Amino acid sequence: MTTKNVMKRCIARVLIVCMLGMGLPLPASAGMVTADQVNALQAGAGSERERVRSFLDRAEVQAKIQALGVDPASARARRRAER
């Protein structure tokens, strides 16, 4: 056998294994989400928004935003629009 044939057989075997692996089912899990969990996630998102707002209100951040050519007022307006 030539080296070329050996490589072809090796690649074919790898491809066969990959194709067989694609047919295997993947494990999945699902569960109920309680109202308390949803409320906790929403409360966490609110604190993240507050953190971004306080970040944008800092003087050094506003200076950097202006240095990049963005109006700080428009940056705050865009943040408010993301609700």
Secondary structure, 3 states (H helix, E strand, C coil): CCHHHHHHHHHHHHHHHHHHHHCCCCCCCCCCCCHHHHHHHHHHHHHHHHHHHHHHHCHHHHHHHHHCCCCHHHHHHHHHHCC
